[in-house]
Amino acid sequence: MSDVVDSDELLRRIQRARDWAEREERHWKARSGTSAHEDDDGARGAEVLSFAYEAVRKALEEIVRPGTHDDDPAAPPPRQGA
């Protein structure tokens, strides 16, 4: 990982990572719904993974498109006087 990359390449890499996280999020959300009938531990694990990939996706999306999550009701309130 000693390659020097320009800002365009860095942005492309972040976008690819964001897209991958989105695919994984969808995969694990679908799996948590189907495995709910089979075993609770598997469904919970799939749900946790879907939340983790969602967090990664949102963080990368915020890097690519700042301010896109300002209307997110789950977002913490902005810090005052920081």
Contacts in CASP RR format, 6 or more apart in sequence:
PFRMAT RR
TARGET T0000
AUTHOR 0000-0000-0000
METHOD contacts of the structure
MODEL  1
MSDVVDSDELLRRIQRARDWAEREERHWKARSGTSAHEDDDGARGAEVLS
FAYEAVRKALEEIVRPGTHDDDPAAPPPRQGA
5 13 0 8 1.000
11 64 0 8 1.000
14 60 0 8 1.000
14 63 0 8 1.000
14 64 0 8 1.000
15 60 0 8 1.000
15 64 0 8 1.000
17 56 0 8 1.000
17 60 0 8 1.000
18 57 0 8 1.000
18 60 0 8 1.000
18 61 0 8 1.000
18 64 0 8 1.000
21 53 0 8 1.000
21 54 0 8 1.000
21 56 0 8 1.000
21 57 0 8 1.000
21 60 0 8 1.000
22 53 0 8 1.000
22 57 0 8 1.000
24 49 0 8 1.000
24 53 0 8 1.000
25 50 0 8 1.000
25 53 0 8 1.000
25 54 0 8 1.000
25 57 0 8 1.000
28 46 0 8 1.000
28 47 0 8 1.000
28 49 0 8 1.000
28 50 0 8 1.000
28 53 0 8 1.000
29 46 0 8 1.000
29 47 0 8 1.000
29 50 0 8 1.000
31 46 0 8 1.000
31 50 0 8 1.000
32 42 0 8 1.000
32 43 0 8 1.000
32 44 0 8 1.000
32 45 0 8 1.000
32 46 0 8 1.000
32 47 0 8 1.000
32 50 0 8 1.000
33 43 0 8 1.000
33 46 0 8 1.000
35 42 0 8 1.000
35 43 0 8 1.000
35 46 0 8 1.000
36 43 0 8 1.000
58 69 0 8 1.000
58 72 0 8 1.000
61 68 0 8 1.000
61 69 0 8 1.000
62 68 0 8 1.000
62 69 0 8 1.000
69 75 0 8 1.000
END
